[in-house]
Amino acid sequence: MASAVAESRPPDSKTIASVAISMRGSISITDAERAGAIEPFKDAALYDWEYRHRRQDVAFYRMLANERPGPILDLGCGTGRLTLPLARDGHHVVGLDAAPAMLARARMRLRRASRIVSGRCLLVRADLRALPLVGYFPLAIAAFHTVQHLVDDRDLVSLFRNVRRLIEPDGWFAFDVFFPDPRWLARPSNREFDRTTFRHPTTGQRLAYTAAHRLDETRRALHMMFRYRPVGDDGLSIGRSRTVRLCHRQLPPRDVKALLRRSGLKILARWGGFNGEPLTEDRDALGSARPSEQHVYLTGPGRPLGGRPRGRRGGG
């Protein structure tokens, strides 16, 4: 796969342990932050079902990839939501993720794909803060808020510097962050909202879903709690609930710019969505414009772009 070299299977347990120990000793993160980067990715089938309609970002990153021939680095590849469409488009892709369940589902999806498509993919289990790769990629992608699972500035700088090391001198690094509307953040902390019921995609169990959040302003971390309660046909609880924690570092544009600068990267372009919308940080004087919640960045060591990259659009 060009000059990109990696292991095609997870490293052995000793290798994983040595990476975890070194990072735990050098970076201070809370138990809630650690859990918030692990728990949402234990049930890969439920993850795929919950985000089955999220397609705009996939189409956007496929468009970028068509302008950068060569192997692509998909950071936080998960179940292959982006990896497989890129491979179907003819690209060779190295997908990296730390979650065993997500990678197992990605491997399952690759087995169902044609041999040509699966042959273009290489899956690697590794920590974002210690990328076990060498070589150069024309394009690296961290889709669906992947970078926000790193809360500490030092972790983010470590990731960005590793990406800078791995992309070509004129290469691109594209990623997106979720920056919620202040009105959503202003909802009462720890109160449950957004109740809905559904059946689990694999077990068929009927569940009631609710979401709550709290903002740790000191750590600049948004903690979201998703509760799943087994319910009967009448909607009443019939068993123990399960709570899944998700933690996102809040990254306003000024923080993104500063962290990238420390890492040797520049913002080449940025958008407030995946269809070229302008990135608006505040309402206008009349209060008619809603702040952008999806911040999309195209970065690299090169010069800023004049507009949105060209390229054909494709579905996920």
Secondary structure, DSSP 8 states (H G I E B T S, - for coil): -TT-B--SS---HHHHHHHHHHHHHH----HHHHHHTTGGGS-HHHHHHHTTT--HHHHHHHHHHTTS-S-EEEET-TTTTTHHHHHHTT--EEEEES-HHHHHHHHHHHHHS-HHHHTTEEEEE--TTS---BS-EEEEEE-TTGGGG--SHHHHHHHHHHHHHHEEEEEEEEEEEE---HHHHTS-TT--EEEEEEE-TTT--EEEEEEEEEEETTTTEEEEEEEEEEB-TTS-B-S--EEEEEEEE---HHHHHHHHHHTT-EEEEEESSTTS-----S--TTS-S---SEEEEEEESS---SS---------
